[in-house]
């Protein structure tokens, strides 16, 4: 096993790579460290990168025309984050991605990902399976937001992100759930 490959084992669980494949992966992924409050993507950016979170916590959010924040995703250890609409369609970003605590990330561009797919085909299968799982989770989240009461959405949130309440602010959680901070406080008191 080559130096600097421990992150590869974390990203690509259950995949076994040759020394040559490890060299290819190491040449593509770029380590990025960010501090709490740093932004990786802002609306209008060319968001051509996706980030694997080795350690830390980030969130992606959208600010509507009234200035209200809508948190779409929290990213914690072993998650991926980006503005996916921009990433997959090569359009300007509409989301902001910010660090909620100091974080260590590994970055890959869309072009680099395509290059990696052609050089190591099993990586394409790995990412396809990740994408399918993520799409399913987003669909469940949309359906939950449309059909479940706020308390049920909160229970699902704490099941999905069990330790995140220690890291993020109440208004971040409320914006993720689509409720006010007052409603969030009321739900917590009821529980």
N, C-alpha and C positions, 0 to 999 in steps of 0.2 A: 504494500500500500504506500502510496506516495505522500509526501508532506503536503499539508493544506487540503487533505481530502476528507477530513472528518465531517465537514459540512455537507459533503456529497452524500455520505451515508445517512445524514438526517433528512436531506431533501428527498432523496430517492430510496426510501425504505424498501427493502426486499429486492432491490435490483443489484446485480453483481456486475462489476465493470472490470475490463482488462486495464492494464497499466496505460495503454494507448488511449483508451476511452476516458480514463481519469485525466490524462493530460489535456484532452480536447475540452472536457468540462471545465477544468481549471483555467483554460485559456479564454473561456467564454464568460463565466460568471464573475461579476465584480463585487467585492465586499464594500458595503456602504455602512458607515456609522452615523447615526443622527442623534441629536439631543432632544430632550423634551421640548416641545413647542416648534421644532423645525418642520417645515413643509417640504414634501417631496414633489407634489403636483399641485398646481393652482389652475383655476379655470383659464382656458385659452392656451395653456401649454400644449406642446406636442408630447403626449404621454405615450411614448413608444416602449416603455419599460414596465416590467412586472417585478415585484419584490417578494422574495421569500423571507419570512421573519424568523431568524435564528433565535433571537432573544429580544424581548421588548413588547411594546403595544402601540398600535397605530389605529387611526380611524379614517374612513372616507366619508365625506359628507357633501351635501349639495345645499347651496343657499338660494332660496327662492326670491322672486321679485320683490317680496316684502321684507327681505333680510332675515327670514327665519331659516335656521339650520335644520336639515334633515339628515341624520346619521344613517348611512346605508350599511356600513360594515365596520366592525371592530376586527382588527387583526392582531392576534397574539402569537406566541411561540408556535412554530410549525404551521403557520397559515401563510397564504399568499394575499397580496393586496395590490391594487392599481385602480385607475379609472378604466374599467374594462370596455366601456363603449369606445373611448378614445383609443385604447390599446388594440382592439380588434378591428376597428374601422378606419384607423389612421385619420381621425378627425380631432379637432381641438378638444381638450379636456373640459368637462363641465363640473367635475368633482374637485374637491380639495382632499389631499391625503396628508395628514399631519401626525407627528409622533406625540403620543401621550406620555411616554417615558423614554429614557435613553434606550436606543435600540440598535441591534446589529442585524443587517439585512444582506441578502445576496440578490443582485440585480441582473436581469437578463432582458435584452430588447426583443421585440417581435422578430426582427430580422435574424438575430442570433439564435432564437428558438427554432426558426425554420432551418437554419444551418445545422443546428444540433440534431434535428429530426432526420435530416438526410445522412448525417454521419453516424448516428446511433439510433436506429429505428425503434428500439425498445423504449426510448425516451418519449417518442411520439405517443406510443400506447399509454405510457404512464401519465402524460399530460392530458390525453383524451379522457382517461378515467377520472382524473382530478376535476376536469371541466364538467363532466357529466354529473359528478357528485355535487359540485358547486351550483350548477344550474338547478338541480333538484332542490337543494337547500334554499336557494333564492325563491323558487316557486312556492315552496312550503311557507316561507316567510311572508310572501305577498298574500297568499291565501289566509294565513293567520291574521294579518293586518286587516283584511277585508271582512273576516267572519268571526273572529274571536273577541271577547271582551278584553279590556285592558289588563285585567288581573291575569287572565290566561296567557296573554302575550308576555307579561312580566315573568311568569313561571317558566315559560319556554326560554326566555332570555337567560334567566339564571341557570337553567339546565345547559344551555348552549355555551355560555360564558361563566363558568362557576366561580372564578376568582377575580373577575374583572371589576366588581364593585369596589374593590380596594384601590383600584388604579384610576378609574375614570370619574368624572364629575357627574352629579345627579342630572344636570341638564343635558349631558351627552346621552345618558340612558333614556331620559324622557324623549329626546329627539329621535332616538332609534325606535322607540315604541310608538311614536306618533301621539304622545300625550303631553300634558303640561307637567312641570316639576311638582306642582301642588297635587295633581292626580297621582303621581308616583309616590309622594309622601303618604297620601291617603291609603293607597294599596298596601304599602309597607306596614302601616299602622294596623290595618285589618288582619294582616298575617301575623 
